[in-house]
Amino acid sequence: MAQAGKKVHMATIGAPHGVRGEVRVRTFTGDPLALGDYGPLADEKGRKFAVLDIRPAKNVVVVRFKGVDSREKAEALNGVELFVDRAVLPDEELDDDEFFCEDLMGLKVVDTDGAPRGTVIAVHDFGGGDILEVGGAGRKSVLIPFSQAAVPAIDFNAGQITVEPVAAGLVEPEDGKGGEPGT
């Protein structure tokens, strides 16, 4: 599944922490302290960031990057997104039902009848769980909850995701009740 050249968003640098160049970092790794284990990180401009030190701090980690040794340099990095190449991430450590969100990007989306619904163009997490954004040529994008009910099958070999239209919110249920819990 590893695709060289695809970039995976690993973290976003936040505000400085202290005066010696440390920064608060929000990570998207299973273990936030493993951020530096994948080699140098890079931003969208190609600048490299090597982790020299990392420690937990509430819901972020505090990181010291090589070459960032003042508060002013740290302030200049606020909001920078950090990436690694998808090929460096370990597929063999994943369970059968685990994968990287980046691997979903570009997969075709079909419903349970095989009708095309578009392509995965983004994976969002607004705090209530992952949501797939599906769009296509001439189609307005739609948001689909990334749950077992709404997305019963993912076939990476075929390059597609199957969605259940009612659970995905693409059609109204036949009973007309809207599918709300408890109705």
C-alpha positions in Angstrom: 0.0 0.0 0.0 3.0 2.4 0.6 3.0 4.9 -2.2 6.3 6.8 -2.7 5.8 10.5 -3.4 2.5 10.8 -1.4 2.9 13.0 1.6 1.3 12.2 4.9 0.4 15.1 7.3 2.1 14.1 10.6 1.9 17.3 12.7 1.2 21.0 12.8 3.5 23.4 14.7 1.8 25.7 17.1 2.9 28.5 19.4 6.4 28.8 20.9 7.1 27.3 24.3 9.6 29.3 26.3 12.5 31.4 24.9 14.9 28.7 23.6 13.1 27.8 20.4 10.9 25.0 21.6 7.4 24.8 20.0 4.1 23.2 20.8 3.2 20.6 18.2 -0.1 18.9 17.5 0.7 15.4 16.2 -1.4 13.0 14.1 0.6 9.9 15.0 -0.7 7.0 17.1 2.1 7.8 19.7 2.7 11.5 19.8 6.2 10.9 21.1 7.1 8.9 18.0 7.0 12.0 15.8 10.7 11.9 15.2 10.9 8.2 14.5 10.1 8.5 10.8 13.2 10.5 10.0 13.2 14.2 9.1 9.9 15.9 8.6 9.3 18.4 5.8 6.9 21.3 5.2 5.1 22.2 2.0 8.2 24.2 0.8 10.5 21.3 1.3 12.3 22.6 4.4 13.5 19.7 6.6 12.9 19.5 10.3 14.8 17.1 12.5 13.4 16.4 16.0 16.1 16.9 18.6 13.9 16.6 21.7 10.3 15.8 22.3 8.2 15.6 25.5 4.5 15.5 26.4 2.5 18.6 27.5 -1.2 18.2 28.0 -2.8 17.6 24.6 0.3 18.4 22.5 4.0 17.7 22.6 6.8 20.2 23.0 9.5 19.8 20.4 12.9 21.2 19.8 13.9 21.1 16.2 17.5 21.3 14.9 18.3 24.9 13.9 15.4 26.4 15.9 17.2 28.0 18.9 15.3 31.2 19.6 11.7 32.3 20.4 11.8 34.4 17.2 12.6 31.4 15.0 9.9 29.4 16.8 7.3 32.1 16.3 8.0 32.0 12.6 7.0 28.4 12.4 3.5 28.8 14.0 1.0 27.0 11.7 3.6 25.1 9.6 2.3 21.7 8.7 4.8 18.8 8.7 4.8 15.8 6.4 6.7 12.5 5.7 6.7 10.5 2.5 4.1 7.7 2.7 6.7 5.1 1.8 8.5 5.5 5.2 5.4 4.6 7.2 5.3 0.9 8.3 2.5 -1.1 6.6 3.5 -4.3 8.5 2.7 -2.8 11.9 -1.0 -2.2 10.9 -3.8 -4.5 11.8 -6.0 -5.8 8.9 -8.6 -3.1 9.6 -6.1 -0.3 10.0 -4.6 2.0 7.3 -3.5 5.5 6.9 -6.1 8.1 6.0 -3.8 9.2 3.1 -4.3 5.8 1.6 -8.1 6.6 1.1 -7.3 9.7 -1.0 -8.2 9.1 -4.7 -10.1 5.9 -4.2 -13.3 5.6 -6.3 -16.5 5.5 -4.3 -19.4 3.3 -5.3 -22.7 2.5 -3.6 -23.8 -1.0 -2.7 -25.4 -1.4 -6.1 -22.1 -0.5 -7.8 -23.2 2.9 -9.0 -20.4 5.4 -9.0 -20.6 8.2 -6.3 -17.3 10.0 -6.9 -13.8 9.9 -5.5 -12.4 10.5 -2.0 -10.9 14.0 -2.1 -10.3 14.5 1.6 -10.6 13.0 5.1 -11.7 15.3 7.8 -11.9 15.1 11.6 -13.9 17.8 13.1 -13.9 16.2 16.5 -16.8 13.7 16.2 -14.9 11.1 14.1 -13.5 10.9 10.6 -15.6 12.1 7.7 -14.9 11.4 4.0 -15.3 14.2 1.5 -16.4 12.6 -1.8 -16.5 14.6 -5.0 -16.2 14.2 -8.7 -16.3 15.9 -12.1 -19.4 18.1 -12.2 -20.6 16.9 -8.8 -20.9 18.9 -5.6 -18.8 17.2 -2.9 -20.6 15.4 -0.1 -19.5 14.4 3.4 -19.9 10.8 4.5 -19.4 9.6 8.0 -16.5 7.1 8.1 -18.3 4.4 10.0 -18.8 0.6 9.4 -22.5 1.3 8.7 -21.8 4.0 6.1 -18.6 2.4 4.6 -19.0 -1.3 4.8 -16.1 -2.2 2.5 -12.7 -0.8 1.4 -10.9 -2.7 -1.4 -7.4 -1.2 -1.9 -6.6 -3.7 -4.6 -9.6 -2.5 -6.7 -9.0 1.1 -5.7 -12.5 1.6 -4.3 -14.7 2.2 -1.3 -18.3 0.9 -1.0 -20.8 3.1 0.7 -24.3 2.2 2.0 -26.4 5.1 0.6 -28.9 5.4 3.6 -26.2 5.1 6.3 -24.0 7.5 4.4 -26.8 10.1 4.2 -26.9 10.0 0.4 -30.6 9.0 0.2 -33.6 9.1 2.5 -34.7 5.8 4.1 -37.7 4.3 2.5 -39.8 4.7 5.7 -39.2 8.5 5.4 -38.1 8.9 9.1 -34.7 10.3 8.3 -32.7 7.6 10.1 -32.4 9.5 13.3 -31.6 7.3 16.4 -34.7 6.4 18.3 -37.2 7.2 15.5 
